[in-house]
Amino acid sequence: MLLRPSKKEICKKITDALEALGAGQFQIGLTKHLVGDLAELALDSAQDLPNLLTDLLKEIQDEGPIECYAGTRPPQRSYEQSIHDLELWAYAWHSERFKKRMYLKFALKNGCYIYVDCHEDRP
């Protein structure tokens, strides 16, 4: 039995996330972490998130999605009402932009990037 996600699937989620953001398909799935995340990311507004997330996803792509994958096998499903039962994709890597290890979690639904959280990695 093949353990999900496969290496191909882990890489494809980063590609799919970049495509969604590039197409302007972005939603905030969870708001409970948003204020803290924006402060930690030094962003004034959630409107600034898509551009930052695009840069950070490119960092993950450059470092190697397989090495950066920090999610479970199989991917965890959200229990939060607003994104209930969506698969959660988590990655941790050393960010050139922030000069520290960062953590990013998102979901994808119908070609849309759904923000869950992004902050310094706190393993």
C-alpha positions as CSV (number, residue, x, y, z in Angstrom):
1,M,0.0,0.0,0.0
2,L,1.4,3.4,-1.0
3,L,1.6,5.9,1.8
4,R,0.1,9.3,0.9
5,P,1.2,11.8,0.0
6,S,3.6,10.6,-2.6
7,K,6.7,12.6,-3.5
8,K,4.9,13.7,-6.7
9,E,1.9,14.8,-4.8
10,I,3.9,16.8,-2.3
11,C,5.6,18.7,-5.2
12,K,2.4,19.1,-7.1
13,K,0.7,20.8,-4.1
14,I,3.3,23.6,-4.2
15,T,2.9,24.0,-8.0
16,D,-0.9,24.0,-7.6
17,A,-0.7,26.6,-4.8
18,L,1.5,28.9,-6.9
19,E,-0.9,28.5,-9.8
20,A,-3.9,29.4,-7.6
21,L,-2.2,32.5,-6.2
22,G,-1.0,33.5,-9.7
23,A,-4.6,33.3,-10.9
24,G,-5.8,35.5,-8.0
25,Q,-7.6,32.5,-6.4
26,F,-7.0,33.2,-2.6
27,Q,-9.2,32.9,0.4
28,I,-8.5,33.0,4.1
29,G,-9.7,29.7,5.6
30,L,-9.0,30.4,9.2
31,T,-9.0,33.8,10.9
32,K,-8.0,32.7,14.4
33,H,-4.3,32.9,13.7
34,L,-4.5,35.7,11.1
35,V,-3.8,38.8,13.3
36,G,-0.8,37.1,15.0
37,D,0.5,35.8,11.7
38,L,0.2,39.2,10.0
39,A,2.1,40.8,12.9
40,E,4.8,38.2,12.8
41,L,5.1,38.5,9.1
42,A,5.3,42.3,9.4
43,L,2.3,42.8,7.1
44,D,-0.2,45.6,7.4
45,S,-3.1,43.8,5.8
46,A,-4.2,40.4,4.7
47,Q,-4.3,41.9,1.2
48,D,-0.5,41.6,1.3
49,L,-0.5,37.9,2.0
50,P,-0.9,36.5,-1.6
51,N,2.3,38.2,-2.8
52,L,4.3,37.1,0.3
53,L,2.9,33.5,0.1
54,T,4.0,33.4,-3.6
55,D,7.5,34.3,-2.6
56,L,7.6,31.8,0.3
57,L,6.2,29.0,-1.9
58,K,8.9,29.7,-4.4
59,E,11.5,29.3,-1.6
60,I,10.0,25.9,-0.7
61,Q,10.1,25.0,-4.4
62,D,13.8,26.0,-4.6
63,E,14.7,24.2,-1.4
64,G,12.8,21.1,-2.4
65,P,9.2,20.4,-1.4
66,I,9.9,16.8,-0.4
67,E,12.6,17.9,2.1
68,C,10.3,20.7,3.4
69,Y,7.1,18.7,3.8
70,A,6.1,18.9,7.4
71,G,2.6,17.4,7.2
72,T,1.3,14.0,8.2
73,R,0.9,10.8,6.2
74,P,-1.8,10.8,5.1
75,P,-2.4,14.6,5.1
76,Q,-4.4,15.8,8.1
77,R,-8.0,16.9,7.4
78,S,-9.3,20.1,8.9
79,Y,-11.9,19.9,11.6
80,E,-12.5,23.7,11.5
81,Q,-16.0,24.5,10.2
82,S,-14.9,27.0,7.5
83,I,-12.6,24.5,5.8
84,H,-14.0,21.2,7.2
85,D,-12.5,18.0,5.8
86,L,-10.0,19.7,3.5
87,E,-6.6,18.3,3.4
88,L,-4.0,20.4,5.1
89,W,-0.5,20.8,3.5
90,A,2.3,21.9,5.8
91,Y,5.8,22.8,4.9
92,A,8.8,24.0,7.0
93,W,12.0,25.4,5.6
94,H,14.7,28.0,6.1
95,S,13.4,31.2,4.6
96,E,15.9,33.5,2.9
97,R,13.4,36.3,3.2
98,F,12.9,36.0,7.0
99,K,16.4,34.5,7.8
100,K,14.8,31.8,10.0
101,R,13.0,28.6,9.8
102,M,9.4,29.2,8.7
103,Y,6.2,27.1,8.7
104,L,3.4,27.4,6.2
105,K,0.1,25.5,6.1
106,F,-2.6,25.7,3.4
107,A,-5.4,23.9,1.8
108,L,-6.6,23.8,-1.8
109,K,-10.2,23.7,-3.0
110,N,-11.4,24.0,-6.6
111,G,-8.2,25.7,-7.7
112,C,-8.2,28.1,-4.8
113,Y,-5.4,28.6,-2.3
114,I,-6.9,28.6,1.2
115,Y,-4.7,30.2,3.8
116,V,-4.4,28.4,7.1
117,D,-1.3,29.8,8.7
118,C,2.2,31.0,8.2
119,H,4.7,31.9,11.0
120,E,8.1,31.0,12.4
121,D,8.5,27.2,12.7
122,R,7.8,26.2,16.3
123,P,8.3,22.4,16.2
